[in-house]
Amino acid sequence: MELALPVWFEVGSLVVLTLILVADLLLVLKRPHVPSFREATAWVVFYVVLALIFAGLMFLLGDAEHGGQFLAGWLTEYSLSIDNLFVFVIIMSRFAVPRKYQQEVLMVGIILALILRGIFILLGAQLIENFSWIFYIFGAFLLYTAWGQAFGDHEGEGEDNRLIKMLRRRLAITSEYDGVKLRTRIDGTKVFTPMLIVFIAIGTTDLIFALDSIPAIFGITQSPFIVFTANVFALMGLRQLYFLLGGLLERLEYLKYGIAFILAFIGVKLFLHAAHVNELPFINGGEPIEWAPEISTWTSLAVIVVAMVVATVASLVKARVDARKRGHSLMEEVPHFTDGRPGDE
């Protein structure tokens, strides 16, 4: 279905979103600090409300299909971004990034994610426009990703990849941080800081998650504008969400199953859509498969919401029960990133 929104709305939205992101970046650069629980909560609520207002405008200026596609796409990308955030936590811990520098690292990660996703959105839009069979590829990839998400080995996610191992062998890298500088001088010799490795680890993580997320959202909408804005809104506030959730992230044990179910559902949806518009000569003689059902946007939205709610609630219930077995409450066992810790400064 071809969807069209007023040009002034699309251009104006991109300008406003850019200004918000620039303001957020300047805030991090001019006032680097570890946000309090209250501040992090306020920012996360602000960005969520902003996304809902944007969805409301799409309902008014477009129609229910526009608004529904944005909401479904935003929630899908938000759930994948939280998964991305979990890997960021592992990276921060593995490389012992001081808390006072973590905001800058997260901001770099978010900017890299936006750039990479923007590139993949442009490529995906072109592929979809020219090759309808690409939906078969996207669907198969998402099913494969869903299986890996649910049943794959996630133990090695924080380990160095080949590029980082090569850099460690070939470059002089100190073990001490110097702010967010990539290079510093020690005894008159220029050396790289661990921040170089951290940024590369964050960047490669962003690349992997972009490969997952873009086919997923194209399974919900083929509008590049909705795809891009859903990604922007999902990434906005991610930095504050990192500090808000703190140690609770690792307790969301069933989150991976909720995300896997969403990816598998969208993979099946893509396969059905590909069959519905089939042009491959070796499938049904190159003719569309008329009986293949098209899953509606609102069905997709309902499935995404239910999957995330069930996964989150189940995770919190299990975490609470496990904590009680150890004689504590859940909040007593969850260290918060905004709590002071010796040696973090």
QUIWOKA-V53610 format. One record per backbone hydrogen bond with DSSP energy under -0.5 kcal/mol. CO is the residue of the C=O (numbers start at 1). NH is the residue of the N-H. E is the energy in kcal/mol with one decimal. If there is no record, write none. Layout:
BEGIN
co:nh:e
CO:NH:E
CO:NH:E
END
This chain:
BEGIN
co:nh:e
1:3:-0.5
6:9:-0.5
6:10:-2.0
7:11:-2.8
8:12:-2.3
9:13:-2.5
10:14:-2.0
11:15:-2.1
12:16:-2.6
13:17:-2.7
14:18:-2.0
15:19:-2.3
16:20:-2.3
17:21:-2.3
18:22:-2.5
19:23:-2.5
20:24:-2.3
21:25:-2.2
22:26:-2.7
23:27:-2.1
24:28:-1.7
25:29:-2.2
26:30:-2.8
27:31:-2.0
33:35:-0.7
36:40:-2.7
37:41:-2.3
38:42:-2.4
39:43:-2.2
40:44:-2.3
41:45:-2.6
42:46:-2.2
43:47:-2.4
44:48:-2.2
45:49:-2.8
46:50:-2.3
47:51:-2.0
48:52:-2.0
49:53:-2.5
50:54:-2.3
51:55:-2.2
52:56:-2.2
53:57:-2.2
54:58:-1.8
55:59:-1.9
56:60:-2.0
57:61:-3.2
58:62:-1.8
63:67:-2.1
64:68:-2.8
65:69:-2.4
66:70:-2.2
67:71:-2.4
68:72:-2.6
69:73:-2.6
70:74:-3.3
71:75:-2.5
72:76:-2.0
73:77:-2.6
74:78:-2.6
75:79:-2.3
76:80:-2.0
77:81:-2.3
78:82:-2.0
79:83:-1.5
80:84:-2.1
81:85:-2.4
82:86:-1.7
83:87:-1.3
84:88:-1.8
85:89:-2.2
86:90:-1.6
87:91:-2.4
88:92:-2.9
89:93:-2.2
90:94:-2.9
91:95:-2.3
92:97:-2.2
93:96:-1.0
98:101:-1.9
98:102:-0.6
99:102:-1.0
99:103:-0.5
101:105:-1.9
102:106:-2.6
103:107:-2.4
104:108:-2.2
105:109:-2.3
106:110:-2.4
107:111:-2.4
108:112:-2.7
109:113:-2.2
110:114:-2.3
111:115:-2.4
112:116:-2.7
113:117:-2.7
114:118:-2.3
115:119:-2.1
116:120:-2.4
117:121:-2.5
118:122:-2.0
119:123:-2.3
120:124:-3.0
121:125:-2.6
122:126:-1.9
123:127:-2.4
124:128:-2.6
125:129:-2.1
126:130:-1.6
127:131:-3.0
131:134:-1.5
132:135:-1.5
133:136:-1.5
133:137:-1.0
134:138:-2.8
135:139:-2.5
136:140:-2.4
137:141:-2.6
138:142:-2.4
139:143:-2.1
140:144:-2.3
141:145:-2.5
142:146:-2.7
143:147:-2.0
144:148:-2.1
145:149:-2.6
146:150:-2.2
147:151:-3.0
148:152:-1.8
152:154:-0.7
154:157:-1.3
156:159:-1.5
161:165:-2.3
162:166:-2.3
163:167:-2.3
164:168:-2.4
165:169:-1.5
166:170:-2.0
167:171:-2.4
171:173:-0.9
172:192:-2.8
178:181:-1.8
182:193:-2.6
184:186:-0.5
184:191:-2.9
186:189:-1.9
189:186:-3.0
191:184:-2.9
192:174:-2.9
193:196:-1.7
193:197:-0.6
194:198:-2.2
195:199:-2.7
196:200:-2.0
197:201:-2.6
198:202:-2.7
199:203:-2.6
200:204:-2.6
201:205:-1.9
202:206:-2.5
203:207:-2.1
204:208:-2.1
205:209:-2.4
206:210:-2.2
207:211:-1.7
208:212:-1.1
209:213:-2.9
210:214:-2.0
211:215:-0.5
212:216:-1.2
213:217:-2.3
214:218:-2.0
215:219:-0.7
216:219:-0.7
217:220:-1.6
217:221:-2.4
222:224:-0.7
223:227:-2.7
224:228:-2.6
225:229:-2.6
226:230:-2.3
227:231:-1.6
228:232:-2.5
229:233:-2.7
230:234:-1.7
231:235:-1.7
232:236:-2.2
235:238:-1.9
237:241:-2.3
238:242:-1.8
239:243:-1.1
240:244:-2.2
241:245:-2.7
242:246:-1.5
245:248:-2.5
246:249:-1.4
248:251:-1.5
248:252:-0.5
249:252:-1.6
251:253:-2.4
252:255:-1.2
254:257:-0.6
254:258:-1.7
255:259:-2.6
256:260:-2.3
257:261:-2.4
258:262:-2.0
259:263:-2.7
260:264:-2.6
261:265:-2.6
262:266:-2.6
263:267:-2.2
264:268:-2.4
265:269:-2.4
266:270:-2.4
267:271:-2.0
268:272:-2.5
269:273:-2.3
270:274:-2.8
271:275:-2.3
272:276:-2.1
273:277:-1.6
275:278:-1.1
275:289:-3.0
280:283:-1.7
280:286:-1.0
282:284:-0.5
283:286:-1.6
284:287:-1.7
288:290:-1.1
289:292:-1.4
293:295:-0.6
296:300:-2.1
297:301:-2.6
298:302:-2.1
299:303:-2.4
300:304:-2.5
301:305:-2.5
302:306:-2.5
303:307:-2.5
304:308:-2.1
305:309:-2.6
306:310:-2.7
307:311:-2.2
308:312:-2.4
309:313:-2.8
310:314:-2.5
311:315:-1.9
312:316:-2.5
313:317:-2.6
314:318:-2.3
315:319:-2.6
316:320:-2.4
317:321:-2.4
318:322:-2.8
319:323:-2.2
320:324:-2.1
321:325:-1.9
322:326:-1.1
323:328:-2.6
324:327:-1.7
329:333:-1.1
330:333:-0.7
330:334:-1.0
333:335:-0.8
335:247:-2.0
336:339:-2.0
341:344:-1.8
END
